[in-house]
């Protein structure tokens, strides 16, 4: 945004103006040719805009009023960022009373333009400095972090010019923000947490059904404030006993914070309960801004995967059809954050082991024992065909930087790590959705076990949802699986899949959920959010 020196400089140059406050538009401004002077001290974007209008005022009262209404919109400008709102309002009031000086009229015009550009960028791109974030994760190569930004860009100057002509400033600004329900729910949560102040929680002992006393009273008041304890009377809150209703409230709190579901309020729960509302408000704001980095969802049929939530959601007609637990990439092998399109399914798949996993996991095994992979039905091939692993000196490929001239393929079957099916959205990261031979991992609380791919706790549920888009019914697909032959099933329609990273989200029951920052994105992005 423009600084005070720039404003003063421009006001000096815009000294001769003539604007009629009673007219529909602010016309006749800035008759002097000032472009050659502005280039030294004035923001280049603003120079180009005013040059294209021959250095005349471009805002009328109606458009300025729309801009101010948007700035005051508690959902659009959810954090009440100041911009130039106060000055715009003050000068506009004077203008309407024919009390504004020529310099004030010029200042009003310039501030309105500057505000629109800054506000537009915040609404569409967010307040996380993408270039700094991108540079940071590129420098942290050992972390293997990958995050693809929304590729669609906006031309804010062209949008401004069109909006001024059509008197659609408000509509344009509203159209910049994500339209997803999840985004709107987070905005609502932000306003809720703005007003919340948690009652004090002392941890004296683990609290459970049957307990009685002051600490139980504290817990009731706390869980009532958080919204986990609902539909109770003042008398209930003042009676210090731990009953079934309070246990259910504790379970709700534990579920929202992804803690062990015990119904017992222990010291771990107390630790999470002591997190101040302002800290949680900061986390909510970060995830609101994070939504603006993600590619926008523009389809009624799509899939989302939230890494910290270990969750895949399938949406049909814009509504949630299924929520499936997933296993995601380990902290040292994180699942990339990006968008692609699901294109086909492979039943009874083989597994071609990627080069990076060959180097990290399998070459060391072969050095110790060349026959070690046979037990898992993994066979090795060169350009001529299958080879005997004992014929190769595998030690020379330890810490090897080039491409290993062999392929490792695990045959389809009970031992295959991909299970009975995989769901492919072709991408340069070689990640996809798949079944698993290690089903026990899908029921763990923290499910970070893969090398980047996404393992499904219930692949058959996803197969059933996708069946209508394959040309086969689910019974036919299941029959194909039983036949044990590898089959590629192309989808009749490509389905968008959005892999995301949200450490705060609001579920379909309006519960605000908090998750651990496993990959460290919160810490990185909080430090560069403006």
ROTOR-120955 format. One record per residue (C-alpha): x, y, z; residue in three letters. Coordinates in steps of 0.001 Angstrom, whole numbers, plus 500000, padded with zeros to 6 digits. Layout:
N
XYZAla...
END
This chain:
530
500000500000500000Unk501173503566499366Unk503005505379502145Unk502474508861503593Unk505316510408501626Unk503867509089498368Unk500403510436499225Unk501827513855500036Unk503836513894496825Unk500838512951494718Unk498602515493496428Unk501089518182495508Unk500935517127491869Unk497161516720491937Unk496685520240493207Unk494422521483490443Unk491259519380490573Unk487607520092490124Unk485099517506491330Unk481379517998491700Unk480152515993494702Unk476546516256493513Unk477342514795490121Unk477062511074489507Unk480806510776488944Unk483965512500490137Unk485035514154486899Unk487509516746485704Unk490358515711488014Unk494044516200487477Unk494350518231484290Unk498114518527484654Unk500312516079482797Unk502242514509485672Unk503379511087484474Unk507033512057484057Unk507176513169487712Unk505271510224489182Unk507653507586487870Unk510234508375490559Unk508159508168493708Unk504818506613492920Unk503813502943492777Unk504107501744489187Unk500709500033489166Unk498968503224490183Unk500954505191487607Unk499805502859484826Unk496180503082485938Unk496042506884486107Unk498072507255482918Unk495508505150481067Unk492828507575482293Unk494936510617481316Unk495590511334484995Unk491949511945485855Unk489891510736488805Unk488444507298488181Unk486143506720491171Unk482605507968491617Unk480657508086494846Unk478688504912494160Unk481840502838493612Unk483545504274496702Unk480489503428498789Unk480602499844497492Unk484286499619498379Unk483641500845501924Unk480742498407502353Unk483062495559501317Unk485745496713503765Unk483134496761506533Unk481787493323505594Unk482569491196508647Unk482843488009506576Unk484777489414503635Unk487271491432505707Unk487000488952508580Unk490009490254510542Unk488913493904510144Unk492171494907508494Unk492309498708508346Unk493551499485504824Unk492566503170504241Unk489000502696505469Unk488989505460508077Unk490372508061505662Unk488028506999502864Unk485003507414505116Unk486152510790506447Unk486810512320503023Unk483641510836501530Unk481567512465504275Unk483126515835503449Unk482629515258499725Unk478912514606500165Unk478594517893502046Unk480638519771499419Unk483310520425502053Unk486158518412500529Unk489099520343499111Unk490554519507495729Unk493514517858497406Unk491193515719499540Unk489255514677496457Unk492460513593494764Unk493572511764497886Unk490199509981498083Unk490600508729494526Unk494153507499495015Unk493410505829498354Unk490371504068496870Unk492491502667494027Unk495281501595496355Unk492801499995498759Unk491054498050496004Unk494366496587494764Unk495607495646498245Unk492244494250499370Unk491817492266496145Unk495205490605496546Unk494474489696500165Unk491088488236499242Unk492279486129496326Unk495898485229497131Unk495779485520500913Unk498130487025503444Unk500736484250503379Unk503734485515501416Unk503926482833498735Unk507348483780497372Unk508950483643500824Unk507193480364501586Unk508261478836498278Unk511868479919498800Unk511865478531502345Unk510664475049501425Unk513031474936498445Unk515914475664500805Unk514740472872503138Unk515405470136500573Unk515947467498503234Unk512304467914504342Unk510979466993500852Unk508101469467501234Unk505994470086498125Unk503136472574497898Unk501642473721494606Unk499941477112494619Unk496649477943492960Unk497779478345489313Unk494949480690488332Unk495886484357488489Unk493832487538488513Unk494468490825486760Unk493414493205489499Unk493855496318487369Unk491606495021484592Unk489086493865487203Unk489152497347488733Unk488592499063485399Unk485693496765484524Unk484162497118487994Unk484351500908487874Unk482541500918484524Unk479849498493485677Unk479544499753489243Unk480295496206490417Unk483095496804492933Unk481297494883495666Unk480508491912493412Unk484098491702492173Unk485556491683495686Unk483057489062496878Unk483981486890493915Unk487669486720494876Unk487251484539497968Unk486810480729497951Unk483189479604497680Unk483580476353499593Unk481493475593502654Unk484668474734504566Unk486002478248504019Unk482748479882505101Unk482611477676508206Unk486115478763509191Unk485104482419508860Unk482169481717511180Unk484507479943513607Unk486865482930513572Unk484077485270514663Unk483047482810517381Unk486588482597518788Unk486962486387518633Unk484348486599521376Unk485358483534523411Unk487302483640526629Unk487950480249528165Unk487280479810531900Unk490282478740533950Unk491137475036533994Unk493237473589536848Unk494491470050536508Unk494192468416539929Unk493592464824538851Unk492060462785536051Unk488304463376536024Unk485787460672535175Unk482209459556535798Unk481378459595539489Unk483806462368540433Unk482520465334542418Unk483983468708543347Unk485337472103542345Unk487450470800539454Unk484340469177537928Unk482553472549538118Unk485478474159536299Unk485345471486533621Unk481604471938533091Unk481983475701532620Unk484909475211530263Unk483156472657528047Unk479990474755528033Unk482035477713526742Unk483720475608524038Unk480325474292522897Unk481076470654523707Unk478558470677526542Unk475184471628525081Unk471571472068526147Unk472126472384529897Unk470627474591532591Unk472375476923535047Unk471475474452537778Unk473266471667535924Unk476392473784535504Unk476473474662539187Unk476074471018540348Unk479666469660540504Unk479162466030539533Unk480712464135536599Unk477865462334534840Unk477196460732531461Unk476362464077529845Unk479719465517530934Unk481496462391529698Unk479945462899526254Unk481131466517526304Unk484665465335527132Unk484458462855524243Unk483404465715521954Unk486392467802523104Unk488722464840522572Unk487359464152519118Unk487742467792518012Unk491379467817519149Unk492089464281517895Unk492902462966521359Unk492303459450522642Unk488565458868522980Unk488368457862526646Unk485762460164528181Unk488297460787530968Unk489643464326531268Unk493346463785531946Unk496485465946531984Unk496860465735528180Unk493329467082527787Unk494106469814530328Unk497158470832528288Unk494993471324525176Unk492330473093527241Unk494875475656528433Unk495666476796524893Unk494451480386524848Unk491617481378522536Unk493892483980520895Unk496292481177519898Unk493428479179518454Unk492152482301516706Unk495575482685515095Unk495433479060513879Unk491947479578512445Unk493101482712510602Unk496122480871509194Unk493912478132507760Unk491500480703506318Unk494445482250504467Unk495693478784503483Unk492437478172501607Unk493447481004499267Unk496656479194498314Unk494754476079497261Unk493392475724493717Unk489710476670493793Unk487094473923493676Unk484773474581490750Unk483020471225490421Unk480135469581492283Unk481914466208491978Unk485340466084493623Unk487600464481496222Unk489542466195498983Unk492284464737501160Unk493273466575504331Unk496706465375505456Unk496560466442509156Unk493004465080509378Unk493936461691507826Unk490717462006505875Unk489486461567502299Unk486114463091501508Unk484076462285498394Unk481601464961497297Unk478675464477494920Unk476386467346493895Unk478449469492496223Unk477477467414499280Unk479614465034501332Unk478897461446500273Unk481625459605502199Unk484447460282504652Unk487223457667504600Unk490184457420506971Unk493531457398505185Unk497215456767505862Unk499475459566504590Unk503168460239504053Unk505616460041506917Unk507082463271508253Unk510329462539506377Unk508404461510503232Unk505502463969503171Unk502558463681500810Unk502680466621498356Unk499984469316498463Unk498494469753494976Unk495477469255492734Unk495010466746489905Unk492341464595488248Unk491472460976488999Unk491542459192485629Unk491536455412486093Unk491479452477488501Unk493757449430488423Unk492345446226489910Unk494779443602491208Unk497695445954490546Unk501367445184490357Unk503704447659492050Unk506580449217490183Unk508838450489492937Unk509924454127492377Unk513609454963492092Unk513680456918495349Unk512285453964497311Unk514625451538495561Unk517536453633496796Unk516241454308500302Unk514625450986501190Unk515474448138498869Unk519091448484497737Unk520344448265501365Unk518340445033501772Unk519822443561498603Unk523349444402499758Unk522759442354502910Unk520895439549501169Unk520334439433497371Unk517381437060497872Unk515648439256500463Unk512936440551498114Unk511714437184496848Unk509742436617500034Unk507604439664499177Unk507099438614495532Unk509343441435494289Unk511253440631491127Unk514019442562489390Unk514283443322485681Unk516819444879483344Unk516234445918479732Unk516303442279478605Unk513986440852481223Unk513958439293484665Unk517332438799486308Unk518803436888489231Unk519495439477491986Unk522642437552492967Unk524164438487489586Unk524426442171490557Unk526878443922492903Unk524269446024494724Unk526813447731496989Unk527853450069494157Unk524318451523494187Unk524480452599497831Unk524358456433497883Unk524030456308494086Unk522920459640492585Unk522061458494489067Unk519197456315487852Unk519536452672488823Unk519391450606485567Unk516953448060486971Unk513238447856487684Unk511727446278490757Unk508164445017490413Unk505987443375493019Unk503466441021491486Unk499747441274492199Unk498482439223495102Unk498079439015498847Unk501581440382499545Unk501276443394497248Unk501554446656499197Unk498859448218496980Unk496301445594497954Unk493538444848495472Unk493200448252493800Unk494798451607493164Unk493237454864491977Unk495418456878489627Unk495639460629489067Unk498783460799486881Unk501286463252488372Unk505013463955488493Unk505209462993492167Unk504137459396491480Unk501562459409494288Unk498118457862494145Unk495340456352496273Unk495476452646497010Unk494374449711499094Unk496954448270501486Unk498218444951502735Unk498859446547506156Unk495289447156507281Unk496315447487510914Unk497949450832510100Unk494647452293508929Unk493162452096512426Unk496041453812514222Unk495360457284515628Unk498256459019513888Unk498480457492510423Unk501776458723508951Unk503301455549507551Unk503461455827503757Unk506206457093501472Unk503899459770500055Unk501004457794498587Unk497608457723500291Unk496396454391501652Unk492648453910502082Unk491046452327505136Unk488002451398503021Unk488991451192499339Unk485812449298498503Unk483727452293499595Unk485606454508497138Unk485325451848494435Unk481550451786494966Unk481317455574494697Unk483340455556491491Unk481533452602489913Unk478879454783488180Unk481725456617486404Unk483348453412485089Unk480543451913482985Unk480401448904485354Unk478380448292488478Unk480134447474491751Unk479257443760491472Unk481052443494488142Unk484095445283489529Unk484188442962492534Unk483993439965490194Unk486997441327488281Unk488931441554491559Unk488116437913492391Unk489442436856488983Unk492916437962490171Unk493854439467486806Unk495261442978486558Unk492671445227484919Unk492798448923484078Unk489389450628484345Unk489211454089482798Unk486809456598484321Unk484233458045481943Unk484759461415483625Unk487908462837485189Unk487283463674488843Unk489199466515490542Unk491208465504493607Unk492523468188495962Unk495244467192498433Unk495330469796501182Unk496823470693504534Unk494384472070507120Unk495264472015510809Unk491930473651511657Unk488660472788509940Unk484952472847510734Unk483069469611510172Unk479552469133508839Unk478164469429512394Unk479806472859512849Unk482406471505515285Unk485752473313515121Unk488496470680514839Unk492188471204515610Unk494982468938514354Unk498725468602514883Unk501080470316512455Unk502918467149511423Unk504827468616508464Unk505598471955510137Unk503669474126507672Unk501953476132510441Unk505245477332511868Unk506629478177508422Unk503569480072507220Unk502775481905510461Unk506187483586510295Unk505545485035506816Unk501830485908507010Unk501222489662506805Unk
END
